[in-house]
Amino acid sequence: MNDVAAEAGVALKTVSRVVNDEPGVNPATADRVRAAIERLGYRRNDSAATLRSGRTASIGLIIEDAADPFYSGLSRAVEDVALRHGYLMFTGSSSEDPARERELVLAFCARRVDGLVIVPAGNDHEYLTPELDAGISAVFADRPSGSGRNLDTVLCDNAGGARSGVAHLIAHGHRRIGFIADAPSIFTATQRWYGYRQALTQAELPYDPALIAMGPPEPARVLADVERLLALPDPPTALFTGNGRTTVATLRALDRPIALVGFDDFELADLLGVTVVAQNPAGLGKAAADLLFSRLSGNREPAQRLELPTQLIARGSGEDALRLF
């Protein structure tokens, strides 16, 4: 900064004001300082700024899988909010492993992030207590924490969305509806299972456990489940799938036309004519990030729990048997 001040012929404080976008500098002088910065290749020392402010201007985001389109949309939204506040974002994937979630969170905390957005893989977050006591802010997204402190949480209406999707199939004459979803240990899967059962109850239809298939959304597992369901003595006439990856795996596994509604929109669903219950991953990420930066700005109000709505998008597969290509 001394070199820049000498090059531009200004005081050191003037350089500091220009670098930190502070007011009170004549525009022509500021342009001269910026030109000197460009010629000399000066870069601000963020480590020194951290020592002065006590903040790193960084946050951590822990999601299930960065390769999942749902979480990539959520991640981008959090990053956009962070950049708008002048923050950088670190991201890690927990792979549904609570130990890995904890390891990532503590690794980010060791790097002194100012806040965290966490998609929980586990139910126990007591390990966060020392970090929260030290001043780190945290928000849970997509799923709540099962234990620990009461922290801000942003969810979608999983049960209501599933209920609307299954009710849509029932309204089009289906009485035996298969449910293929993620593992029941996952909050979102359990909530969607609950919504499925609610729709049957409201229509006064029996619940048949033989029509339920829950587990990891791996193609081989989904294929086996689809084959089992369709081989039943009284097979389902329609399927409700619990997330985007499961829907895609189900489409690949089907060998006959069948009505289908999936939870989560996905790429090419419109071209394939797949009816979906769409949630808003970008809205989820933005809401979680806005809550986090509200806390970082000093908001000390009681923890909030936001639930975002879903939208049923009818494209044909929930009304008529899906045409297979």
N, C-alpha and C positions, 0 to 999 in steps of 0.2 A: 504493500500500500504506500510505503514511503517512495518507492520508485515511481509509482503511478502519480503521486502528488507532485514529484519533481518534474516528471515528463509533462504534466498538464499545467504546471505552474499554479497549483492551488494548495490549500492547507490539507493536512491529513484528515481532519474532520469532514471536509467537503467530500473527499473520496469515500469515507465511511457512509455518509448520507446517500451518495449516489448508489453505492453497492447495495445498501439496505433499503432502497426505494423510499427514503424519508423525504418529507417536504422541505421547502426552504432553500432549494438550490436553483439559481438562475438557469433557465433551459439551455442557454448557449454554453454556460459553464459545465452543465451536466453532459452536454454533447462532447465537449472537449475532454472530460474525464473518461467517458466511454470510449472515445477514440484512442486515448492513451492505454486504456485497459486492453483494447483489441490489439494494438501494436505490440504491447509487452507480453500478451498471453496470460494476463493475471487471472487467477481463479480464487474465489473466496475460500478461506479455510473453515469448512463447516465444523471440523473438530473443535477449533477454537471457539466458534459461535456456540457450540454445545456446552462447553465449559462455562461460558458466560451466562447462558440462559437456563441451564439445567435441563434442557430438552434436546432431543435428537431430531425432531421434525420427521419422525418415521413411525409407522404402525405395522403391526403384523396381522396377516390374515391366514387362518387355518381352515381349509376346506377338506371335503372328502377326497376329491380326485380332480386335479386341474385339467385332465383330459375330458371330463364329462361336460358336454355343452351347457347343461344347467349351471354348473359351478363356474364355467368360464364367463358366462353372462353376469353372474353375481360378482365375480372377481373384478371384471372390468368396471362395473358400476362403483364398487368400493374404491378402486384406483382413481377413477375420475373425480370422486369427491375429495380424496386425499390430495391429488395434484392441485385441485382448486384451492386447497388450504396451504399449499406449498410444502406438502409432506410426500415422502417416498413410502412405498409399501413393499414389505417382504411377504412372500406367499409360500406356504407349504401344504402338502397333501397328507392327511392322516391315514388314508386307506382303511377307514373304519376301525382303526386300531387305537384304543384308548391310551396305550403306553406311548405310541408314536405321537399322538396328539399332545400328551404331556411333555414329551421330549422337545417337540417343536415350540410349544408355548414357552418353555423355560429357556430354550436357545434364543428365542426372540427377546425375552426379558433380559437375558445376559448381555444382549446387544443394546439394551436400554431403549427399546421402543417405548413410545409414550402411551400407546393404546393397542388393543387387540380386538379383532372381530373373529369369533370362533364359531364354526359349525361343529358342535360336539360329536365326538365319536363314542364317548363314554358318559356315564351318569354321575361320576364322582369328580367334583372340581374343588375339593378342599385344598388341593395343592396350589390353587391360585391365591389363597389367603395371604401369604407373605408378600406376594407381588402387589395385591390390591392395597395392603397396608402401607406398602412403599410408595403408593401414589399412581400406579398404573390403572388406566380405565379399561373396561372390557364390556363387550356387547355380544350376546349370543344370537346367531342367525340360523334360520331354517328349522332349528330344533332347540328346545329349552335345556337348561342344565337340570340334572336330576337331583342334585344336592349342592350344598355350599351356599354362598351368599345370594341374595335376591338381586339379580342384575338385569339390565335392559335386555329384552328379547324381542326379536322380530320373526314372525311365523307367517305362513300362508294358511288359509282355511282348508286344511287337508280333509277333514271329515265332511265339511259342507260340499267341497268340490267333488269328492267321491260319491256322495249322496246324489248330487245332481247328475253325474255321469251314469250311475246305475239306474236312477229314475228315468233317464232318457231312454235307456234300453227297455225298461219295463213299459214305458208309454208306447213303445213300438211293438208291443206284443210278446216280449221275451219273458219267460217265467223261470227258466233255468239258465243262470248266468255264472260262468266261471270267473274266478278272481285269481289272477297271477300277479304276484307282487314281491317286493324285497323282503328281507328277513324280518320276522316279527319283533326282533330286538331293537329295530330302528324305529324311532318315534314317528316319523312320517308314514312309514308302512303300516304301523299299528293304527294310526288315526284314519288312514284311508280304508283299512279293513273295517273299522268302526262305522265309517260312513256307508260302506257297502251294506253292512248289516242293518243300519238305520233305514236305508232305502227299501230293503226287503220287508222290514217290519211295517213301515208306513203303507206298503202295498199289500200287507197281509199275506206275504209269501213265506214259505218255510225256509229256514237256513239249513243248508246241507253241507257239512264239513268236507264231503267228498269233492265238492266243487272248488275247494280252496287249495292254492299252491303258493307257498311263500318260501323264499330263500334268496341267495345271491343272484343277481341278474346276469349270470353267465349263460352264454348261448346253449351249452350242452344241458344245463339244468333246465332252462326254459323249454328246450326241445322235448326233453323227457316229460315235463309237466303237461305240455300241450298234447303229446301223444297219449298220456294217461287220461286226461280229461275227455278227449274225443273218443277214447275207447270204452268209456263207461257204458253200462247197459242203457242208461238214460242220459246221454251226453248233453252238455250245454248247447243252446242255440246261439249264445252270444258270450263274448269275453270282455271283462273289464281288466285292464292292465295297469299296474300301480305306479310306473314311472316310465320315462322316455326310453331308457335302455331296455327295459323289459318289453315295451311295446315293439321296438325294432326287432328284438330277438324273437318275439312271438310271430311277427309278420314273416320272418325267415323260416319259422318252423311250420307254419300252416301249409297244409296240402289240399285244403278244400275251402270253399267260400263259407264265411261265418261273419255275423255282425260283431263289431268290435268298437269299444271306446277306450282311449288311453288317457292316463293322467300324465300331464306334461305335453306341451307342443314340441315338435322336433322338426329338423330340416327335412323338406320334401313331403311332410305330412299333408300339405295342401294339394300337391300334385297327385299323391296316392289316394286322396279322398278319405283320409282317416279323421274321424271325429275325435276331438280331444277335450279334456278339461285343462285349460291353460292357466298356469300360474305365471308370475312376473318375476323372474330371477333378478333382472336389473332393478326393478322396484324394491325387491327384498334387500339387495346389496346397498342401494342408495339410502333406504330407510335406516339400515343398521349403521352405515357410515355417518349419516347425519346425527344419529343419536350419540355415536362415539365422539364426534367433534363438539357436540353440545356439552358433553361431560368434560372434554379437554378445555373448553372455554369457561368452565366453572359452574355449570349447571349441577346443583345439588338436590334437585327434586327427587321424590321417591321413584324407584325403578319403574319403567314402563314396559308393558307387554302389548305389542302391536300385532294384529292379525290382518293380513292383506287378503282381499277377495280373489276368487278364481273366476274363470269365464269358460262356459261351455261353448265350443266352436263346432257346430254341426256341419260335416262335410260329406256325409253319405254313408259311412261305414257303420254308424250307430242307428241308421234308419233302415238300411237294406244290407244284405250279406256283402261283405267286402269282396270286391272283384280281385282275383289273384292274377298276376301276370306271369 
